[in-house]
Every structure is written in C-alpha cells, then in structure tokens.
Amino acid sequence: MKTNLGLIDRAVRMVLAVGLIYLVYILTISSQLSTILIIMAGVFLITGSIGYCPFYVLFGISTNKKKY
C-alpha cells in the first residue's frame, strides 16, 4: 500500500484529531454530535498515522511528494 499523504497533511490530520477530542471531552456537546466527532477523530488519527487515505485514492489525489 503506497502512502498518499504528505507530511503536512498528516500533521494537520493529527492536530484536527486532537482538536476534535478536545471538543468532545472539555466542552459540553450532545451525545450524538460527540459520537460523530469521536469517529471523525479516529479516522483522522488512523489515516494520519499510516499515511494512507482511501478517499484520496477515489479522487486520484496525492499530497505525498515521493514517487515510488
């Protein structure tokens, strides 16, 4: 599996994930919205850590500058 996320894209996803987790646990948010935000944070953490986004493959996008 080739990575299709660049370093900046991965860092932004990690920061967004931490921000979403902050919103859920620090601020008072309804349970349905908090569930959606936790799922989004999980997706951002997983895709940011492995460097691969399946949605980017569907649209032919790659922010990774290294060509294999």
Gaussian input, Z-matrix of N, CA and C with variables (Angstrom, degrees):
# hf/3-21g

backbone

0 1
 N
 C     1     B1
 C     2     B2     1     A1
 N     3     B3     2     A2     1     D1
 C     4     B4     3     A3     2     D2
 C     5     B5     4     A4     3     D3
 N     6     B6     5     A5     4     D4
 C     7     B7     6     A6     5     D5
 C     8     B8     7     A7     6     D6
 N     9     B9     8     A8     7     D7
 C    10    B10     9     A9     8     D8
 C    11    B11    10    A10     9     D9
 N    12    B12    11    A11    10    D10
 C    13    B13    12    A12    11    D11
 C    14    B14    13    A13    12    D12
 N    15    B15    14    A14    13    D13
 C    16    B16    15    A15    14    D14
 C    17    B17    16    A16    15    D15
 N    18    B18    17    A17    16    D16
 C    19    B19    18    A18    17    D17
 C    20    B20    19    A19    18    D18
 N    21    B21    20    A20    19    D19
 C    22    B22    21    A21    20    D20
 C    23    B23    22    A22    21    D21
 N    24    B24    23    A23    22    D22
 C    25    B25    24    A24    23    D23
 C    26    B26    25    A25    24    D24
 N    27    B27    26    A26    25    D25
 C    28    B28    27    A27    26    D26
 C    29    B29    28    A28    27    D27
 N    30    B30    29    A29    28    D28
 C    31    B31    30    A30    29    D29
 C    32    B32    31    A31    30    D30
 N    33    B33    32    A32    31    D31
 C    34    B34    33    A33    32    D32
 C    35    B35    34    A34    33    D33
 N    36    B36    35    A35    34    D34
 C    37    B37    36    A36    35    D35
 C    38    B38    37    A37    36    D36
 N    39    B39    38    A38    37    D37
 C    40    B40    39    A39    38    D38
 C    41    B41    40    A40    39    D39
 N    42    B42    41    A41    40    D40
 C    43    B43    42    A42    41    D41
 C    44    B44    43    A43    42    D42
 N    45    B45    44    A44    43    D43
 C    46    B46    45    A45    44    D44
 C    47    B47    46    A46    45    D45
 N    48    B48    47    A47    46    D46
 C    49    B49    48    A48    47    D47
 C    50    B50    49    A49    48    D48
 N    51    B51    50    A50    49    D49
 C    52    B52    51    A51    50    D50
 C    53    B53    52    A52    51    D51
 N    54    B54    53    A53    52    D52
 C    55    B55    54    A54    53    D53
 C    56    B56    55    A55    54    D54
 N    57    B57    56    A56    55    D55
 C    58    B58    57    A57    56    D56
 C    59    B59    58    A58    57    D57
 N    60    B60    59    A59    58    D58
 C    61    B61    60    A60    59    D59
 C    62    B62    61    A61    60    D60
 N    63    B63    62    A62    61    D61
 C    64    B64    63    A63    62    D62
 C    65    B65    64    A64    63    D63
 N    66    B66    65    A65    64    D64
 C    67    B67    66    A66    65    D65
 C    68    B68    67    A67    66    D66
 N    69    B69    68    A68    67    D67
 C    70    B70    69    A69    68    D68
 C    71    B71    70    A70    69    D69
 N    72    B72    71    A71    70    D70
 C    73    B73    72    A72    71    D71
 C    74    B74    73    A73    72    D72
 N    75    B75    74    A74    73    D73
 C    76    B76    75    A75    74    D74
 C    77    B77    76    A76    75    D75
 N    78    B78    77    A77    76    D76
 C    79    B79    78    A78    77    D77
 C    80    B80    79    A79    78    D78
 N    81    B81    80    A80    79    D79
 C    82    B82    81    A81    80    D80
 C    83    B83    82    A82    81    D81
 N    84    B84    83    A83    82    D82
 C    85    B85    84    A84    83    D83
 C    86    B86    85    A85    84    D84
 N    87    B87    86    A86    85    D85
 C    88    B88    87    A87    86    D86
 C    89    B89    88    A88    87    D87
 N    90    B90    89    A89    88    D88
 C    91    B91    90    A90    89    D89
 C    92    B92    91    A91    90    D90
 N    93    B93    92    A92    91    D91
 C    94    B94    93    A93    92    D92
 C    95    B95    94    A94    93    D93
 N    96    B96    95    A95    94    D94
 C    97    B97    96    A96    95    D95
 C    98    B98    97    A97    96    D96
 N    99    B99    98    A98    97    D97
 C   100   B100    99    A99    98    D98
 C   101   B101   100   A100    99    D99
 N   102   B102   101   A101   100   D100
 C   103   B103   102   A102   101   D101
 C   104   B104   103   A103   102   D102
 N   105   B105   104   A104   103   D103
 C   106   B106   105   A105   104   D104
 C   107   B107   106   A106   105   D105
 N   108   B108   107   A107   106   D106
 C   109   B109   108   A108   107   D107
 C   110   B110   109   A109   108   D108
 N   111   B111   110   A110   109   D109
 C   112   B112   111   A111   110   D110
 C   113   B113   112   A112   111   D111
 N   114   B114   113   A113   112   D112
 C   115   B115   114   A114   113   D113
 C   116   B116   115   A115   114   D114
 N   117   B117   116   A116   115   D115
 C   118   B118   117   A117   116   D116
 C   119   B119   118   A118   117   D117
 N   120   B120   119   A119   118   D118
 C   121   B121   120   A120   119   D119
 C   122   B122   121   A121   120   D120
 N   123   B123   122   A122   121   D121
 C   124   B124   123   A123   122   D122
 C   125   B125   124   A124   123   D123
 N   126   B126   125   A125   124   D124
 C   127   B127   126   A126   125   D125
 C   128   B128   127   A127   126   D126
 N   129   B129   128   A128   127   D127
 C   130   B130   129   A129   128   D128
 C   131   B131   130   A130   129   D129
 N   132   B132   131   A131   130   D130
 C   133   B133   132   A132   131   D131
 C   134   B134   133   A133   132   D132
 N   135   B135   134   A134   133   D133
 C   136   B136   135   A135   134   D134
 C   137   B137   136   A136   135   D135
 N   138   B138   137   A137   136   D136
 C   139   B139   138   A138   137   D137
 C   140   B140   139   A139   138   D138
 N   141   B141   140   A140   139   D139
 C   142   B142   141   A141   140   D140
 C   143   B143   142   A142   141   D141
 N   144   B144   143   A143   142   D142
 C   145   B145   144   A144   143   D143
 C   146   B146   145   A145   144   D144
 N   147   B147   146   A146   145   D145
 C   148   B148   147   A147   146   D146
 C   149   B149   148   A148   147   D147
 N   150   B150   149   A149   148   D148
 C   151   B151   150   A150   149   D149
 C   152   B152   151   A151   150   D150
 N   153   B153   152   A152   151   D151
 C   154   B154   153   A153   152   D152
 C   155   B155   154   A154   153   D153
 N   156   B156   155   A155   154   D154
 C   157   B157   156   A156   155   D155
 C   158   B158   157   A157   156   D156
 N   159   B159   158   A158   157   D157
 C   160   B160   159   A159   158   D158
 C   161   B161   160   A160   159   D159
 N   162   B162   161   A161   160   D160
 C   163   B163   162   A162   161   D161
 C   164   B164   163   A163   162   D162
 N   165   B165   164   A164   163   D163
 C   166   B166   165   A165   164   D164
 C   167   B167   166   A166   165   D165
 N   168   B168   167   A167   166   D166
 C   169   B169   168   A168   167   D167
 C   170   B170   169   A169   168   D168
 N   171   B171   170   A170   169   D169
 C   172   B172   171   A171   170   D170
 C   173   B173   172   A172   171   D171
 N   174   B174   173   A173   172   D172
 C   175   B175   174   A174   173   D173
 C   176   B176   175   A175   174   D174
 N   177   B177   176   A176   175   D175
 C   178   B178   177   A177   176   D176
 C   179   B179   178   A178   177   D177
 N   180   B180   179   A179   178   D178
 C   181   B181   180   A180   179   D179
 C   182   B182   181   A181   180   D180
 N   183   B183   182   A182   181   D181
 C   184   B184   183   A183   182   D182
 C   185   B185   184   A184   183   D183
 N   186   B186   185   A185   184   D184
 C   187   B187   186   A186   185   D185
 C   188   B188   187   A187   186   D186
 N   189   B189   188   A188   187   D187
 C   190   B190   189   A189   188   D188
 C   191   B191   190   A190   189   D189
 N   192   B192   191   A191   190   D190
 C   193   B193   192   A192   191   D191
 C   194   B194   193   A193   192   D192
 N   195   B195   194   A194   193   D193
 C   196   B196   195   A195   194   D194
 C   197   B197   196   A196   195   D195
 N   198   B198   197   A197   196   D196
 C   199   B199   198   A198   197   D197
 C   200   B200   199   A199   198   D198
 N   201   B201   200   A200   199   D199
 C   202   B202   201   A201   200   D200
 C   203   B203   202   A202   201   D201

   B1=1.4414
   B2=1.5273
   B3=1.3131
   B4=1.4590
   B5=1.5256
   B6=1.3113
   B7=1.4582
   B8=1.5236
   B9=1.3092
   B10=1.4543
   B11=1.5278
   B12=1.3243
   B13=1.4551
   B14=1.5217
   B15=1.3002
   B16=1.4557
   B17=1.5226
   B18=1.3098
   B19=1.4555
   B20=1.5215
   B21=1.3176
   B22=1.4666
   B23=1.5277
   B24=1.3028
   B25=1.4613
   B26=1.5273
   B27=1.3094
   B28=1.4683
   B29=1.5207
   B30=1.3290
   B31=1.4621
   B32=1.5276
   B33=1.3272
   B34=1.4653
   B35=1.5245
   B36=1.3159
   B37=1.4668
   B38=1.5255
   B39=1.3142
   B40=1.4653
   B41=1.5325
   B42=1.3243
   B43=1.4681
   B44=1.5315
   B45=1.3295
   B46=1.4586
   B47=1.5280
   B48=1.3093
   B49=1.4646
   B50=1.5261
   B51=1.3179
   B52=1.4656
   B53=1.5305
   B54=1.3365
   B55=1.4559
   B56=1.5210
   B57=1.3234
   B58=1.4635
   B59=1.5209
   B60=1.3183
   B61=1.4683
   B62=1.5230
   B63=1.3334
   B64=1.4650
   B65=1.5290
   B66=1.3228
   B67=1.4623
   B68=1.5206
   B69=1.3043
   B70=1.4606
   B71=1.5222
   B72=1.3086
   B73=1.4534
   B74=1.5232
   B75=1.3055
   B76=1.4514
   B77=1.5293
   B78=1.3112
   B79=1.4545
   B80=1.5235
   B81=1.3047
   B82=1.4553
   B83=1.5251
   B84=1.3322
   B85=1.4625
   B86=1.5264
   B87=1.3199
   B88=1.4641
   B89=1.5350
   B90=1.3107
   B91=1.4655
   B92=1.5348
   B93=1.3292
   B94=1.4611
   B95=1.5217
   B96=1.3099
   B97=1.4554
   B98=1.5234
   B99=1.3249
   B100=1.4609
   B101=1.5231
   B102=1.3284
   B103=1.4598
   B104=1.5259
   B105=1.3187
   B106=1.4624
   B107=1.5227
   B108=1.3345
   B109=1.4626
   B110=1.5292
   B111=1.3166
   B112=1.4728
   B113=1.5258
   B114=1.3226
   B115=1.4677
   B116=1.5183
   B117=1.3362
   B118=1.4679
   B119=1.5282
   B120=1.3274
   B121=1.4608
   B122=1.5202
   B123=1.3129
   B124=1.4628
   B125=1.5194
   B126=1.3289
   B127=1.4646
   B128=1.5194
   B129=1.3420
   B130=1.4623
   B131=1.5266
   B132=1.3339
   B133=1.4658
   B134=1.5254
   B135=1.3072
   B136=1.4696
   B137=1.5247
   B138=1.3311
   B139=1.4623
   B140=1.5250
   B141=1.3238
   B142=1.4634
   B143=1.5186
   B144=1.3166
   B145=1.4650
   B146=1.5293
   B147=1.3423
   B148=1.4666
   B149=1.5214
   B150=1.3434
   B151=1.4628
   B152=1.5100
   B153=1.3161
   B154=1.4625
   B155=1.5246
   B156=1.3171
   B157=1.4650
   B158=1.5233
   B159=1.3334
   B160=1.4604
   B161=1.5273
   B162=1.3231
   B163=1.4620
   B164=1.5202
   B165=1.3173
   B166=1.4689
   B167=1.5239
   B168=1.3202
   B169=1.4612
   B170=1.5292
   B171=1.3332
   B172=1.4587
   B173=1.5228
   B174=1.3324
   B175=1.4626
   B176=1.5252
   B177=1.3101
   B178=1.4667
   B179=1.5244
   B180=1.3223
   B181=1.4534
   B182=1.5259
   B183=1.3157
   B184=1.4549
   B185=1.5142
   B186=1.3349
   B187=1.4605
   B188=1.5215
   B189=1.3302
   B190=1.4594
   B191=1.5193
   B192=1.3137
   B193=1.4635
   B194=1.5187
   B195=1.3331
   B196=1.4575
   B197=1.5210
   B198=1.3058
   B199=1.4593
   B200=1.5189
   B201=1.3188
   B202=1.4623
   B203=1.4943
   A1=108.60
   A2=116.60
   A3=121.49
   A4=109.60
   A5=115.91
   A6=119.12
   A7=109.12
   A8=115.98
   A9=119.86
   A10=112.28
   A11=116.95
   A12=121.94
   A13=109.55
   A14=115.94
   A15=120.87
   A16=111.01
   A17=115.93
   A18=121.59
   A19=111.91
   A20=117.86
   A21=120.90
   A22=110.11
   A23=117.55
   A24=122.01
   A25=110.49
   A26=116.47
   A27=120.50
   A28=111.29
   A29=117.10
   A30=121.22
   A31=110.85
   A32=116.80
   A33=120.40
   A34=110.47
   A35=116.96
   A36=120.39
   A37=111.33
   A38=117.14
   A39=120.09
   A40=110.84
   A41=116.80
   A42=120.65
   A43=109.81
   A44=117.68
   A45=120.48
   A46=111.69
   A47=116.76
   A48=120.28
   A49=110.61
   A50=116.59
   A51=120.12
   A52=110.01
   A53=116.51
   A54=120.30
   A55=112.80
   A56=116.93
   A57=120.04
   A58=111.57
   A59=116.48
   A60=119.71
   A61=110.12
   A62=116.99
   A63=121.49
   A64=110.62
   A65=117.13
   A66=120.64
   A67=112.02
   A68=116.39
   A69=120.22
   A70=111.58
   A71=118.24
   A72=120.20
   A73=114.87
   A74=119.18
   A75=120.82
   A76=111.41
   A77=117.48
   A78=121.58
   A79=110.47
   A80=115.90
   A81=120.54
   A82=108.46
   A83=115.57
   A84=121.95
   A85=107.94
   A86=116.71
   A87=120.83
   A88=110.55
   A89=115.77
   A90=119.76
   A91=111.95
   A92=118.51
   A93=119.93
   A94=110.88
   A95=116.44
   A96=120.48
   A97=110.93
   A98=116.95
   A99=119.10
   A100=111.65
   A101=117.63
   A102=120.89
   A103=110.72
   A104=116.50
   A105=120.53
   A106=110.55
   A107=117.35
   A108=121.05
   A109=112.05
   A110=117.54
   A111=121.04
   A112=109.94
   A113=117.86
   A114=120.46
   A115=110.40
   A116=116.79
   A117=120.11
   A118=110.99
   A119=117.06
   A120=120.53
   A121=110.63
   A122=117.13
   A123=120.73
   A124=112.45
   A125=115.82
   A126=119.87
   A127=110.13
   A128=117.27
   A129=120.37
   A130=111.28
   A131=117.74
   A132=120.09
   A133=111.63
   A134=116.81
   A135=120.06
   A136=110.75
   A137=117.11
   A138=119.12
   A139=111.54
   A140=116.78
   A141=119.50
   A142=112.71
   A143=116.58
   A144=118.75
   A145=112.75
   A146=117.61
   A147=118.71
   A148=112.64
   A149=116.94
   A150=119.77
   A151=114.71
   A152=116.86
   A153=120.91
   A154=109.10
   A155=116.45
   A156=122.20
   A157=109.11
   A158=118.01
   A159=120.08
   A160=113.12
   A161=118.19
   A162=120.48
   A163=111.49
   A164=116.89
   A165=119.94
   A166=110.77
   A167=117.03
   A168=120.78
   A169=109.89
   A170=117.39
   A171=120.91
   A172=112.22
   A173=115.96
   A174=120.43
   A175=113.30
   A176=117.48
   A177=121.12
   A178=113.85
   A179=117.30
   A180=122.27
   A181=109.46
   A182=116.30
   A183=121.69
   A184=108.61
   A185=116.84
   A186=120.51
   A187=111.39
   A188=115.69
   A189=120.87
   A190=108.99
   A191=117.19
   A192=121.09
   A193=112.74
   A194=118.07
   A195=120.93
   A196=108.96
   A197=116.36
   A198=121.72
   A199=109.22
   A200=116.33
   A201=120.73
   A202=110.65
   D1=120.53
   D2=-179.84
   D3=-81.24
   D4=144.62
   D5=175.33
   D6=-79.20
   D7=138.77
   D8=178.81
   D9=-123.29
   D10=12.34
   D11=177.23
   D12=-112.45
   D13=130.71
   D14=176.33
   D15=-80.20
   D16=174.51
   D17=-176.63
   D18=-62.67
   D19=-43.47
   D20=-179.13
   D21=-67.48
   D22=-41.54
   D23=178.79
   D24=-61.35
   D25=-42.29
   D26=178.61
   D27=-64.74
   D28=-41.60
   D29=179.95
   D30=-65.74
   D31=-41.28
   D32=178.94
   D33=-63.08
   D34=-40.81
   D35=178.79
   D36=-63.82
   D37=-39.55
   D38=179.21
   D39=-66.80
   D40=-42.35
   D41=179.23
   D42=-65.15
   D43=-42.10
   D44=176.95
   D45=-61.58
   D46=-39.73
   D47=179.34
   D48=-63.06
   D49=-43.97
   D50=178.87
   D51=-64.66
   D52=-40.10
   D53=177.86
   D54=-63.10
   D55=-41.05
   D56=177.89
   D57=-65.95
   D58=-40.95
   D59=177.27
   D60=-63.48
   D61=-38.32
   D62=175.92
   D63=-60.21
   D64=-45.26
   D65=179.76
   D66=-59.95
   D67=-39.27
   D68=-177.34
   D69=-72.09
   D70=-45.54
   D71=-171.95
   D72=-90.13
   D73=-23.89
   D74=-178.33
   D75=-96.17
   D76=-43.37
   D77=-179.08
   D78=-91.10
   D79=159.22
   D80=178.55
   D81=-88.77
   D82=112.73
   D83=-177.89
   D84=-130.02
   D85=146.28
   D86=180.00
   D87=-59.21
   D88=158.10
   D89=-174.41
   D90=-67.46
   D91=-36.02
   D92=179.88
   D93=-67.31
   D94=-44.59
   D95=179.12
   D96=-66.24
   D97=-38.71
   D98=179.41
   D99=-65.35
   D100=-34.89
   D101=176.93
   D102=-64.69
   D103=-43.56
   D104=178.63
   D105=-63.26
   D106=-42.57
   D107=-179.28
   D108=-66.59
   D109=-37.16
   D110=177.56
   D111=-66.62
   D112=-40.76
   D113=177.59
   D114=-63.53
   D115=-44.31
   D116=178.07
   D117=-61.72
   D118=-42.11
   D119=178.62
   D120=-62.68
   D121=-40.25
   D122=177.96
   D123=-62.94
   D124=-42.26
   D125=178.05
   D126=-63.99
   D127=-43.71
   D128=178.83
   D129=-63.50
   D130=-40.18
   D131=178.75
   D132=-65.61
   D133=-43.12
   D134=-178.55
   D135=-67.25
   D136=-50.18
   D137=-177.96
   D138=-66.96
   D139=-34.91
   D140=178.25
   D141=-69.54
   D142=-34.91
   D143=-177.75
   D144=-78.16
   D145=-34.39
   D146=179.97
   D147=-91.80
   D148=-16.58
   D149=176.70
   D150=78.41
   D151=23.01
   D152=-177.62
   D153=-136.45
   D154=130.41
   D155=177.91
   D156=-123.50
   D157=116.42
   D158=-179.04
   D159=-64.76
   D160=-29.01
   D161=177.84
   D162=-67.25
   D163=-33.07
   D164=176.75
   D165=-65.02
   D166=-34.74
   D167=179.36
   D168=-66.69
   D169=-40.39
   D170=179.80
   D171=-60.08
   D172=-36.54
   D173=-177.45
   D174=-99.77
   D175=1.24
   D176=178.14
   D177=71.19
   D178=30.76
   D179=-178.55
   D180=-100.24
   D181=143.09
   D182=173.05
   D183=-147.68
   D184=125.47
   D185=176.05
   D186=-100.66
   D187=2.07
   D188=177.52
   D189=-81.14
   D190=124.53
   D191=-177.41
   D192=-81.60
   D193=-17.40
   D194=179.44
   D195=-78.48
   D196=128.70
   D197=175.83
   D198=-104.26
   D199=129.33
   D200=-178.89
   D201=-100.20

